[in-house]
């Protein structure tokens, strides 16, 4: 398979994963973007989208295709799992998070870890855990309503949080009460009912604004103090893990069995390890291409 085709398909897959983070509670798309090796590119594009515009568009097209596919899958599939096997599905996300924690530790060591960075990591842990603890027990759409101002606020907050590794966008949307309306909007689009076009569009524009506003600050932190940034990432991830576990433990789900929960947990761990391996493979490919370019220029 040609390198360009392989890269395109890989980015479609990355977009698929990132799209799930909008709908799936406890799922941090930005963290997985780090593991998959595209986080810095996303951060660069978000901070200055008009610089190298053509290259940015070509980079984002496969991501958009994958994100759209994941949105359809979530509405048709994951929404069903949350309604029928909500507690077991949360164990799937626990596996996804836990399986990637060792990779974050490795990245923190590469960047030069210092003990004082633990303060930032502890604050990040507390913020992510508090967000999950304060969120409602149920994540279904029926018990949440939101007006346009709240949808706009949710878009800004969600867009900014999307670039914070370990932070779950959907957890913020649940806490603000806009998760349900967005899920309804996605369902309406699939049914060719455009009733939710205005709120969905408003949320999208505000999310884009939040993404661009937060990107430069986050990029500066990763560029100037990467060790501290990765300590924060680990804190957010560990806090998200604790928060999702807390939600699973306090949830009453008559359909739950430990056999099903164990299968979902194992599936999450397996998928997370696959992400790590794919990320390493693409990182090697990018390094090989850069070395080849340098040889040609030299």
Secondary structure, DSSP 8 states (H G I E B T S, - for coil): --HHHHHHHHHHHHHHHHHHHHHSTT--HHHHHHHHT-HHHHHHHHH-TTTTHHHHHHHHHHHHHHHHHHHHHIIIIIHHHHHHSHHHHHHHHHHHHHTTHHHHHHHHHHT---TTHHHHHHHHHHHHHHHHHHS-S---STT----HHHHHHHHHHHHHHTTSTT--HHHHHHHHT-HHHHHHHHHHHHTT--TTHHHHHHHHHHHHHHHHHHHHHHHHHHHH-HHHHHHHHHHHHHHHHHHHHHHHHH---TT--HHHHHHHHHHHHHHHHHHHHHHHHHHHHHHHHHHHHHHHH-
